[in-house]
Amino acid sequence: MDAAKLATCEFAGELSLTGELRPIRGALALALAASQVPEGQRRTLVLPPSSAAEAARITQLDVRVAHHLRDVVAAMRPGGHLEHLPRAEGAAVAPHCSGPDLADVRGQTLARRALEVAAAGGHSILLVGPPGSGKSMLAQRLPGLLPPMSEAEALASAAIQGLVGAHLEPAAWRHRPLRAPHHSASAVALVGGGSPPRPGEISLAHAGVLFLDELPEFQRTALEALREPLESGAVTISRAGRQARFPAAFQLVAAMNPCPCGWLGGASLGRHCRCTPESVRRYQARLSGPLLDRIDMQVEVPAVPPEELLSPRPQESSADVAQRVAQARARQWARQQGTNAALAAGQVDAHCQLTPAARAFVQAAAQRLGWSGRSLHRVLKLARTIADLAEAGPVDVAQLAEAIQYRRALPEGAG
C-alpha cells in the first residue's frame, strides 16, 4: 500500500469478522470536528455508506465511501481510489408549521400571546393551570412558531442526535426538536452523564424546545441541574479521566398544576380545591427560588369555559403567528446578532433602552415587588421582545406592564 495515501485519510467504521464495514454512531459529530481543522491540514474522511451519507452534509470535507475492508486496501494501492459520495441535498426545508396548529387551542388569549412572546425572544416559560386547561397543547405548538434552524444549528443538533444512535431524517432537516422526558427522568437522563459521557435530554433539545410536564414531580436534583445550562447554553460533564462539554441552548417550556389536586382557583367552574394551605405551600416549594428566577415567564392558564371550547369562532393559526415571530427575530439579529433571551447582563442597557416614563415605572415596580437583579434583567428583555413584536423603538410603559404580567408568581394558598 502507498503510505502517503494513508497519511491523507481518516478512517472510521465498525469492522465485522467478514471484513464488511458497518455504520458507527456519531459520524456527523466526527465530521464536524474534522472540518474544524485548518483547510490545508484536512484529511479525506472514509466511512461506511450510511455514516458517509450523514457526514456528507459537512460541505468543507471530502467524504469517501468504503463498503468492505478490501475496498480500503485496494484504494490505498497505487492508482486505486474510493467512491466519492455526492453532497446531501439540504436546501429543501419542509414548512416548519407542519406540526400541531395553534388554531386548535380554544380560548387562552393571554397564554397564546405569552407563547408568541416566548417564541419571538427565545424566552423560557412556565404554564400554571388546572388539568385539561391546554398547557400541553400550547407547549407542543411552540416549535411550529419558531423559525427553521440555521445550517450550523441543524448540523450541531443532528450531530448530538447521532451520538445517541438517532438517524438523520431528511424530512425533519432544520426542524427544531421537541424533547419531552417523563417526570421520572433522573438528573443523568436530563443533563447527561455515564462513562464515556453521553448527552442528556437538554443537549438533545439543543436549538429546539425542552418540554417538562408536571414540573414539580421531577426529582429535585434533576431540576436543580438545569440552572447552569439555562444560563450558559452548555453543560460540562466531568469524570475522573475525562471531561465532555455538550451544547444545550434549549428553550424551556414547563407546565404544572397550581396545587396537588390541581383545582386551586377553579371555583368559577364549580371545581373546588381540596388541598390544605400547607400542602399547597409544600407542593409549590418543590421548585426552588433560584430555578424559578431563571424562568423568564410564569403564566397562568385557567380552565376554559364550555362555551369557549364549543365556539365556532376561528383561532389564529401557527403560520400567522410564526410570521410575526420571524419578523421580530430578524430585528433582534440585525441589532445584536442573537435573541433577546440570550442577551448578557452587560448588553441589557445597550439594547433594552427605556423611555423616561418606563424607567421610572420599572424602578418603582422592582422596589415594590422585591426583584433580584436577574429578575429585573429578565423583565427588561421580555419588554424588549414585546417592543420588537410591535416594531417599536425604546421600550415604553405599556410594554413593561405586559412583561410584568408574564412574571406573575405562582398562585398561593390561603396561608
LUMMARVO-481713 format. One record per residue (C-alpha): residue in three letters; x, y, z. Coordinates in pm, 1 decimal, decimal comma. Layout:
REM residues N
 type       xx       yy       zz
  ALA        X        Y        Z
...
//
This chain:
REM residues 415
 type       xx       yy       zz
  MET      0,0      0,0      0,0
  ASP    102,2    361,6    -53,4
  ALA    189,0    508,6    287,9
  ALA    148,8    863,5    153,1
  LYS   -217,2    789,7     74,6
  LEU   -277,5    658,2    424,8
  ALA   -143,7    982,8    570,7
  THR   -407,9   1187,8    388,5
  CYS   -712,3    993,6    517,8
  GLU   -911,7    947,3    837,2
  PHE  -1092,8    613,2    875,2
  ALA  -1391,5    530,6   1097,6
  GLY  -1621,8    231,5   1090,3
  GLU  -1708,4    -93,3   1263,3
  LEU  -1520,4   -387,0   1111,6
  SER  -1714,6   -715,4   1101,0
  LEU  -1549,6  -1058,1   1102,3
  THR  -1621,0  -1088,3    729,0
  GLY  -1444,7   -760,4    653,2
  GLU  -1769,2   -571,2    588,0
  LEU  -1774,2   -211,6    718,6
  ARG  -2073,1   -123,5    933,2
  PRO  -2203,1    223,1   1035,3
  ILE  -2091,4    393,7   1354,0
  ARG  -2265,6    624,6   1596,5
  GLY  -2172,8    993,7   1583,9
  ALA  -2046,9   1015,7   1225,1
  LEU  -2175,5   1371,5   1185,4
  ALA  -2009,7   1480,3   1512,0
  LEU  -1684,8   1325,0   1387,2
  ALA  -1716,6   1512,7   1057,5
  LEU  -1787,6   1840,8   1234,7
  ALA  -1469,4   1802,8   1440,0
  ALA  -1268,2   1711,8   1130,6
  SER  -1398,6   2019,9    946,0
  GLN  -1260,8   2249,7   1217,8
  VAL   -902,1   2159,3   1126,2
  PRO   -729,5   2432,7    915,7
  GLU   -811,8   2387,5    548,7
  GLY   -460,5   2288,1    441,0
  GLN   -446,2   2012,1    704,0
  ARG   -786,3   1849,5    646,7
  ARG   -790,0   1483,8    553,4
  THR  -1027,3   1277,1    342,9
  LEU  -1286,7   1107,4    563,7
  VAL  -1351,7    739,8    478,8
  LEU  -1672,1    593,0    624,4
  PRO  -1923,5    310,1    570,5
  PRO  -2213,5    405,9    336,2
  SER  -2484,5    521,4    580,6
  SER  -2232,0    701,8    802,8
  ALA  -2085,7    872,2    496,7
  ALA  -2433,7    991,4    396,3
  GLU  -2459,1   1177,1    728,6
  ALA  -2106,6   1318,6    714,1
  ALA  -2157,8   1444,9    358,1
  ARG  -2367,6   1731,6    494,9
  ILE  -2039,0   1894,0    600,9
  THR  -1956,6   2060,5    271,9
  GLN  -1598,9   2151,4    370,9
  LEU  -1492,5   1783,9    385,4
  ASP  -1401,7   1529,6    120,9
  VAL  -1606,5   1222,8    222,3
  ARG  -1547,4    882,1     61,5
  VAL  -1738,5    554,2     91,1
  ALA  -1595,2    211,2    170,0
  HIS  -1821,0    -97,4    177,0
  HIS  -1556,4   -355,4    268,6
  LEU  -1203,4   -363,6    406,8
  ARG  -1079,0   -489,6     69,6
  ASP  -1211,0   -163,2    -85,9
  VAL   -988,2     34,9    150,8
  VAL   -683,6   -183,9     78,6
  ALA   -738,6   -155,0   -298,0
  ALA   -777,3    223,6   -275,1
  MET   -453,0    262,1    -79,7
  ARG   -253,9     89,2   -354,5
  PRO   -101,1    294,2   -638,5
  GLY   -373,0    400,1   -881,9
  GLY   -658,3    299,6   -651,3
  HIS   -940,9    526,2   -537,1
  LEU  -1257,1    524,0   -323,1
  GLU  -1611,4    610,2   -424,6
  HIS  -1689,1    980,6   -381,4
  LEU  -2024,5   1045,6   -212,7
  PRO  -2244,2   1317,6   -369,2
  ARG  -2330,2   1606,2   -142,5
  ALA  -2655,5   1574,0     55,4
  GLU  -2944,8   1786,4    -58,8
  GLY  -3010,2   2006,2    241,4
  ALA  -3166,9   2308,4     76,5
  ALA  -3524,8   2182,9     63,9
  VAL  -3686,0   2252,7    400,2
  ALA  -4042,2   2144,8    470,2
  PRO  -4272,3   2410,2    619,4
  HIS  -4183,3   2448,5    986,7
  CYS  -4552,7   2497,9   1075,4
  SER  -4638,4   2144,1    960,8
  GLY  -4686,8   2017,1   1317,2
  PRO  -4977,7   2078,7   1556,6
  ASP  -5152,6   2408,2   1481,9
  LEU  -5214,1   2683,6   1735,7
  ALA  -5559,9   2724,3   1583,1
  ASP  -5660,7   2405,5   1768,8
  VAL  -5626,4   2582,2   2105,7
  ARG  -5957,0   2739,7   2212,0
  GLY  -5964,7   3047,4   2431,9
  GLN  -5649,2   3113,6   2637,4
  THR  -5589,1   3458,8   2487,3
  LEU  -5323,4   3550,8   2745,6
  ALA  -5140,8   3217,5   2718,5
  ARG  -5141,0   3229,9   2337,5
  ARG  -4993,6   3579,7   2347,4
  ALA  -4734,1   3467,6   2604,2
  LEU  -4635,6   3178,0   2376,9
  GLU  -4585,5   3422,3   2089,1
  VAL  -4364,1   3644,3   2305,3
  ALA  -4165,9   3340,2   2422,4
  ALA  -4111,4   3227,5   2062,5
  ALA  -4014,9   3576,5   1943,3
  GLY  -3746,9   3628,7   2208,7
  GLY  -3636,9   3271,6   2285,4
  HIS  -3768,3   3301,8   2643,2
  SER  -3831,0   3012,8   2881,4
  ILE  -4188,7   2982,9   3006,5
  LEU  -4378,5   2807,1   3287,3
  LEU  -4750,6   2738,7   3231,3
  VAL  -4953,6   2702,7   3552,0
  GLY  -5312,3   2581,4   3542,2
  PRO  -5560,3   2305,8   3630,2
  PRO  -5581,9   1973,0   3445,7
  GLY  -5721,8   1998,2   3094,0
  SER  -5669,8   2371,9   3055,2
  GLY  -5447,5   2329,5   2747,0
  LYS  -5095,2   2356,4   2890,1
  SER  -4959,4   2058,0   2696,7
  MET  -5134,5   2166,4   2376,6
  LEU  -4970,8   2506,8   2398,2
  ALA  -4626,5   2362,9   2469,2
  GLN  -4643,4   2117,7   2177,7
  ARG  -4718,0   2404,6   1938,5
  LEU  -4417,5   2618,0   2030,9
  PRO  -4173,7   2453,0   1781,4
  GLY  -4414,4   2541,7   1499,6
  LEU  -4387,2   2910,4   1588,1
  LEU  -4007,6   2915,2   1572,0
  PRO  -3811,9   2985,2   1252,7
  PRO  -3624,8   2691,4   1095,1
  MET  -3278,2   2619,3   1229,9
  SER  -2981,4   2769,9   1052,5
  GLU  -2748,8   2529,3    872,0
  ALA  -2499,0   2545,9   1161,1
  GLU  -2772,2   2482,0   1422,7
  ALA  -2910,8   2190,7   1220,6
  LEU  -2568,1   2029,7   1186,9
  ALA  -2496,4   2068,7   1558,8
  SER  -2837,0   1926,7   1651,8
  ALA  -2803,0   1631,5   1413,5
  ALA  -2451,2   1560,5   1542,3
  ILE  -2579,5   1537,7   1900,9
  GLN  -2867,6   1312,5   1793,2
  GLY  -2615,6   1088,7   1619,5
  LEU  -2419,3   1040,2   1941,4
  VAL  -2716,6    852,1   2090,5
  GLY  -2779,2    648,6   1775,9
  ALA  -3063,1    853,0   1621,6
  HIS  -3070,9    850,5   1243,1
  LEU  -3075,6   1170,2   1041,7
  GLU  -3425,5   1213,7    897,7
  PRO  -3421,1   1420,0    574,4
  ALA  -3786,5   1521,9    623,5
  ALA  -3701,0   1676,3    962,0
  TRP  -3392,2   1863,4    840,4
  ARG  -3370,9   2209,3   1006,8
  HIS  -3688,7   2144,8   1208,7
  ARG  -3638,3   2231,8   1573,1
  PRO  -3650,2   1926,4   1801,4
  LEU  -3907,5   1888,1   2078,6
  ARG  -3796,9   1669,9   2370,2
  ALA  -4049,6   1578,8   2639,0
  PRO  -3893,3   1346,3   2901,4
  HIS  -4117,7   1183,2   3162,0
  HIS  -4109,8   1329,8   3511,0
  SER  -3942,4   1011,6   3637,4
  ALA  -3626,0   1103,0   3439,6
  SER  -3311,2   1120,3   3652,3
  ALA  -3059,2   1403,3   3660,5
  VAL  -2825,7   1196,8   3438,7
  ALA  -3104,6   1142,6   3183,5
  LEU  -3177,3   1515,0   3174,5
  VAL  -2828,0   1662,6   3185,0
  GLY  -2614,3   1376,0   3053,9
  GLY  -2350,3   1153,5   3205,9
  GLY  -2223,7    799,3   3204,5
  SER  -1882,8    667,2   3105,6
  PRO  -1797,3    765,4   2842,4
  PRO  -2013,0   1078,0   2887,6
  ARG  -2327,6   1086,0   2676,1
  PRO  -2557,2   1384,1   2607,2
  GLY  -2882,5   1412,1   2801,1
  GLU  -3224,8   1547,9   2710,1
  ILE  -3117,3   1911,4   2741,8
  SER  -2847,8   1858,8   2476,4
  LEU  -3080,1   1655,9   2253,4
  ALA  -3309,0   1962,4   2268,7
  HIS  -3024,7   2193,3   2156,5
  ALA  -3160,9   2468,6   1925,4
  GLY  -3510,2   2338,2   1999,6
  VAL  -3762,6   2300,2   2280,7
  LEU  -3744,2   2104,2   2607,5
  PHE  -4093,1   2040,0   2748,6
  LEU  -4114,7   1937,1   3114,6
  ASP  -4472,8   1847,3   3205,6
  GLU  -4572,0   1808,7   3571,6
  LEU  -4262,3   2008,1   3667,1
  PRO  -4285,5   1965,2   4049,2
  GLU  -4291,0   1586,7   4004,9
  PHE  -3934,7   1579,3   3869,8
  GLN  -3658,2   1492,2   4114,0
  ARG  -3524,9   1798,8   4294,1
  THR  -3167,2   1714,6   4193,3
  ALA  -3270,2   1688,1   3827,2
  LEU  -3438,5   2029,9   3830,8
  GLU  -3151,4   2199,9   4010,5
  ALA  -2912,4   2060,7   3749,9
  LEU  -3093,3   2273,0   3489,3
  ARG  -2993,0   2601,6   3648,4
  GLU  -2646,8   2638,5   3497,1
  PRO  -2739,4   2521,2   3142,0
  LEU  -3032,8   2766,6   3138,4
  GLU  -2779,7   3046,0   3186,0
  SER  -2482,2   2921,9   2982,8
  GLY  -2640,6   2722,2   2699,1
  ALA  -2395,6   2435,1   2754,7
  VAL  -2326,0   2157,4   3003,0
  THR  -1990,8   2018,4   3115,7
  ILE  -1974,1   1659,4   3241,1
  SER  -1660,2   1575,6   3438,6
  ARG  -1535,2   1226,0   3510,0
  ALA  -1212,7   1103,1   3668,2
  GLY  -1025,2   1062,0   3341,4
  ARG  -1209,0   1291,2   3102,0
  GLN  -1432,6   1591,7   3060,4
  ALA  -1703,6   1641,9   2796,1
  ARG  -1881,7   1964,7   2704,1
  PHE  -2211,0   1939,7   2516,7
  PRO  -2414,0   2229,9   2374,6
  ALA  -2750,3   2279,9   2548,0
  ALA  -2900,8   2603,6   2416,5
  PHE  -3260,0   2485,5   2456,6
  GLN  -3582,8   2677,6   2509,2
  LEU  -3756,7   2553,5   2822,7
  VAL  -4134,6   2511,4   2836,2
  ALA  -4265,6   2371,5   3162,9
  ALA  -4617,0   2301,6   3290,0
  MET  -4759,9   2233,3   3632,9
  ASN  -5078,9   2230,3   3836,3
  PRO  -5119,5   2505,7   4096,6
  CYS  -5168,7   2252,0   4378,9
  PRO  -5162,4   1873,8   4436,9
  CYS  -5528,6   1824,9   4337,3
  GLY  -5493,7   2074,2   4054,2
  TRP  -5804,5   2283,8   4118,7
  LEU  -5675,6   2579,9   4317,9
  GLY  -5856,8   2884,1   4174,9
  GLY  -6107,9   2671,5   3982,2
  ALA  -6419,6   2770,7   4176,7
  SER  -6557,9   2957,7   3872,9
  LEU  -6612,7   2621,1   3701,9
  GLY  -6756,9   2458,4   4010,9
  ARG  -6438,8   2270,4   4096,1
  HIS  -6311,1   2337,7   4446,1
  CYS  -5959,6   2277,7   4573,3
  ARG  -5937,9   2009,0   4843,4
  CYS  -5578,3   2085,3   4942,6
  THR  -5479,4   2243,7   5271,3
  PRO  -5273,7   2564,3   5260,3
  GLU  -4976,0   2372,2   5396,9
  SER  -4995,6   2106,7   5123,3
  VAL  -5018,4   2380,4   4858,8
  ARG  -4713,4   2550,9   5006,1
  ARG  -4514,6   2224,8   5011,7
  TYR  -4615,7   2142,1   4654,3
  GLN  -4510,0   2479,8   4515,5
  ALA  -4192,3   2475,1   4727,4
  ARG  -4067,4   2177,4   4523,9
  LEU  -3949,6   2442,1   4277,6
  SER  -3664,5   2638,1   4426,8
  GLY  -3646,9   3016,3   4410,3
  PRO  -3321,8   3017,1   4209,3
  LEU  -3478,1   2788,5   3944,6
  LEU  -3796,2   2998,1   3916,0
  ASP  -3582,9   3310,9   3895,8
  ARG  -3422,1   3168,0   3581,2
  ILE  -3754,9   3102,4   3405,4
  ASP  -3839,9   3419,6   3212,5
  MET  -4218,4   3383,3   3205,5
  GLN  -4466,1   3239,3   3454,7
  VAL  -4814,2   3243,5   3304,6
  GLU  -5147,9   3131,0   3444,0
  VAL  -5352,4   2905,6   3213,2
  PRO  -5706,1   2897,1   3361,3
  ALA  -5969,4   2637,9   3278,1
  VAL  -6164,7   2721,2   2962,1
  PRO  -6545,1   2756,8   2998,6
  PRO  -6751,5   2514,3   2783,7
  GLU  -6895,4   2795,8   2572,7
  GLU  -6544,9   2891,9   2459,3
  LEU  -6449,2   2531,4   2386,6
  LEU  -6755,7   2492,9   2163,1
  SER  -6729,3   2833,4   1998,6
  PRO  -6707,6   2815,2   1614,1
  ARG  -6500,9   3133,6   1602,2
  PRO  -6174,4   3057,1   1418,9
  GLN  -5847,6   3099,4   1609,9
  GLU  -5525,2   3242,1   1469,9
  SER  -5307,0   2977,1   1308,9
  SER  -4944,6   2891,0   1380,9
  ALA  -4843,4   3019,0   1035,8
  ASP  -4978,8   3368,9   1110,6
  VAL  -4804,3   3386,8   1448,5
  ALA  -4481,9   3240,5   1306,4
  GLN  -4465,8   3522,1   1053,1
  ARG  -4467,8   3786,0   1329,3
  VAL  -4214,6   3583,1   1528,2
  ALA  -3980,1   3566,5   1229,0
  GLN  -4002,2   3943,6   1179,0
  ALA  -3928,0   4010,5   1548,2
  ARG  -3630,9   3772,9   1542,3
  ALA  -3497,4   3940,8   1229,1
  ARG  -3495,3   4274,3   1415,8
  GLN  -3305,4   4115,6   1704,7
  TRP  -3042,0   3963,0   1476,7
  ALA  -2996,8   4291,7   1292,8
  ARG  -2949,7   4472,0   1625,7
  GLN  -2746,8   4226,2   1837,1
  GLN  -2690,8   3903,6   1635,7
  GLY  -2891,1   3694,7   1880,1
  THR  -3222,9   3660,0   2061,4
  ASN  -3325,3   3887,6   2345,9
  ALA  -3326,4   3597,4   2592,1
  ALA  -2955,7   3539,5   2518,3
  LEU  -2851,7   3897,1   2599,3
  ALA  -2574,4   3907,2   2860,3
  ALA  -2603,2   4139,0   3158,7
  GLY  -2363,9   4386,5   3002,3
  GLN  -2577,2   4406,8   2685,3
  VAL  -2910,3   4482,6   2851,2
  ASP  -2850,8   4856,4   2891,6
  ALA  -2734,7   4891,0   2532,2
  HIS  -3020,2   4700,9   2365,9
  CYS  -3311,7   4744,6   2611,6
  GLN  -3334,3   5122,2   2611,4
  LEU  -3627,5   5273,0   2804,9
  THR  -3827,9   5589,6   2772,3
  PRO  -3802,4   5819,6   3080,8
  ALA  -4153,6   5719,6   3191,8
  ALA  -4072,4   5349,7   3151,5
  ARG  -3751,7   5385,2   3353,7
  ALA  -3940,2   5544,2   3647,2
  PHE  -4212,4   5279,2   3618,4
  VAL  -3977,5   4980,1   3627,6
  GLN  -3774,2   5123,4   3916,8
  ALA  -4091,1   5157,5   4125,1
  ALA  -4209,6   4807,7   4027,7
  ALA  -3873,8   4645,8   4110,3
  GLN  -3867,2   4806,0   4452,9
  ARG  -4229,6   4720,4   4532,1
  LEU  -4204,0   4358,8   4414,6
  GLY  -3856,7   4294,6   4557,6
  TRP  -3696,8   4173,5   4234,9
  SER  -3344,6   4039,0   4220,2
  GLY  -3104,3   4178,8   3961,6
  ARG  -3166,7   3870,5   3746,6
  SER  -3545,3   3922,9   3763,5
  LEU  -3510,7   4286,7   3662,2
  HIS  -3296,6   4196,8   3361,5
  ARG  -3542,8   3927,8   3253,9
  VAL  -3833,1   4173,9   3267,1
  LEU  -3634,2   4421,4   3057,1
  LYS  -3554,2   4153,2   2799,1
  LEU  -3919,4   4045,8   2788,9
  ALA  -4027,7   4405,9   2736,7
  ARG  -3769,9   4439,4   2456,5
  THR  -3923,4   4137,6   2281,8
  ILE  -4273,9   4283,1   2314,8
  ALA  -4145,1   4608,5   2166,8
  ASP  -3986,6   4415,2   1878,3
  LEU  -4321,1   4248,2   1803,9
  ALA  -4477,1   4595,4   1795,9
  GLU  -4192,8   4731,1   1575,4
  ALA  -4123,8   4991,4   1846,6
  GLY  -3800,8   5171,4   1935,7
  PRO  -3729,8   5236,6   2303,9
  VAL  -3936,6   5029,2   2547,9
  ASP  -4243,2   5213,6   2679,4
  VAL  -4460,5   5173,1   2990,6
  ALA  -4720,7   4958,6   2810,6
  GLN  -4460,2   4702,8   2704,2
  LEU  -4310,5   4691,2   3054,0
  ALA  -4654,4   4643,2   3209,3
  GLU  -4721,0   4346,9   2979,3
  ALA  -4380,5   4198,7   3060,9
  ILE  -4451,7   4223,0   3435,2
  GLN  -4775,7   4028,0   3377,3
  TYR  -4565,7   3740,2   3247,2
  ARG  -4359,1   3726,9   3568,3
  ARG  -4658,7   3652,1   3790,9
  ALA  -4588,6   3442,7   4097,5
  LEU  -4745,2   3100,9   4133,3
  PRO  -5097,4   3104,3   4281,2
  GLU  -5078,2   3096,7   4658,9
  GLY  -5292,0   2904,1   4900,8
  ALA  -5493,7   3068,1   5175,2
  GLY  -5197,0   3098,8   5405,0
//
